[in-house]
Amino acid sequence: MKNNLVALISGVIFGLGLALSQMVAPNKVINFLDVSGNWDPSLAFVMMGALAVSMLSFRVILKRSTPLLEPGFHVSRQARISRPLLIGAGLFCVGWGMTGYCPGPAVASLGLFSLEGMIMVAAIYAGFFSQRWLANK
C-alpha cells in the first residue's frame, strides 16, 4: 500500500512538471525540434534542469545501501550499444518528431482527455506488443 501511494504521488508530481513545462503540448515540442524554422529553445532549459536534478539525486541516492521502499536498486548494467538499442532509439526519435509526444507526456496528456494523447498511448502499446511478437519469431 505504501509503495502504491508513493508511486501515485510521484506520478502526479511528474505529470504536473510535464504540464507546467508544456511538454504535454505537441506544438511546443515540435517547435523545439524545428531548429531551422520556428525554433523554441525553452525545452532545452527544462531538460537541463531535469538533468541537473537527476545527476545530483543519483549521486546522493546511490550512496545508500538500499532504497527506502525496495530491497535493492534496479539499475541497468548494460554498457554495450547494441543494434536493437539503436533501432529503438531511432524509432523513438521519429515518433517524437512526428507527433511531439514522448511516452511520459503522452501518458500525462491522458489526464487532459487529449484525443491525440490517447492515440499516441495506443500506438506506444501497439509498438510494445509488435516488438514482443517480432522478438518471439
N, C-alpha and C positions, 0 to 999 in steps of 0.2 A: 504494500500500500504506500509506504514511504517513497519507494523508488518511482512509483507511478505519479505521485504528487510532484516530486522534484522534476520528473520528465515533463509533466504538464506545464509547470511554472517556467521551466527552461524554454519550452516550445513557444509559450506565449511571449516571453521576453524576446526570443529570436524573431518571431513574427512581427512584433512591434518595431524592432530595429529595422527589419526589412521594409516595413511600411513607412517608417519615418525617413529612411534614406531614399525612398521612392524606388527601391529595387523591384517592387511589385508592379511598376509601371513600364510595360514593354517599350514604349516610345522613349523613355528616359534611357533605358539600356541600349536600345538601337542607336540613339544619338551618341552615346558614349563610344560605341563600336565604330561609328562613322567618322573616322579620323580625317578623311579627305573632304567631308561635306559639313554638315551641321554638328560639329563635334562638341560634346558636353563633357568636360573633364571632371565634373563633380563626383562621379562614382569612383574615380581613382582615389580621392581622399577618403571615401568610405572604406575602400579596400585597404588602403594604407593604415587606417585606424584599426580595422579588424585584424590585420596582420600584426600590428604592434601589440595589441591586447593578447593575441594568441601566443606570440613569441614570449612575452613576459609570463603569461599564465603557465605555459608548458614548462618553462624553467623552474617555476615555483612548485607546481603540482607534481612533476615527475621526480622531485627530490623525496617525496613521500614514499614509504614502502608499499602502501596500498591506497587505493582511492577510498573516499568516505563511505560509499554505498555499494561497493563491489569487492570481491575477493582479490582482484588483480586488474592491472591495466590492460586495455585492448589496443595495443599499438602495433601497427604493421611492421613486420621485419623484412618485408620485400624491399630489396635495394636495386634490383635489376630492372632496367627499362625493357619491357617485352613488347612484342608485336601487338598482342591484344590490348595492352595499355595504350599504345599509340593510336590504334584504331578507335578505341573507346573515347580517348581524348579528342580525336578528330571529329567523331560524331557529336560529342558534347558541344564542341565549338560551332559546328554547323547548325545544330539545333538552337543554340543560344543566339547565334547571329540571325537566324531566320525568324525566330519568334520573340526574342527579347526576354525569354524566361529561362532561368536555370532551375533545377529541381526545388531548391529551398523557396525562392519567391513564387514558383508555380503553386506549391502547396499552400503557402501563406495567402495567395490570392483566392484560394477556395473560401476563406473566411469573408471575402468581399463579394462572394457569389459571382465571380467573373466567369463568363462562359469560355473565354479564351483560356483561362487558368484550368478549367475543368477539362477542356480538350487537351491541353498540354499534359496534365497529370495522366489522363487516359493514354496518351501517346508514350509517356515515360514508362508506364506499366506494360504497354504493348512491346516496347523495346526490351524490358526485363524478361518477359516471357519468351520473346523471339530469341534472345541471346541464350536463354536456358535450353530452349528447344534445339537451336543450332549446335550448342555445345554437346548435347547428348547424342547427336547424329554421328 
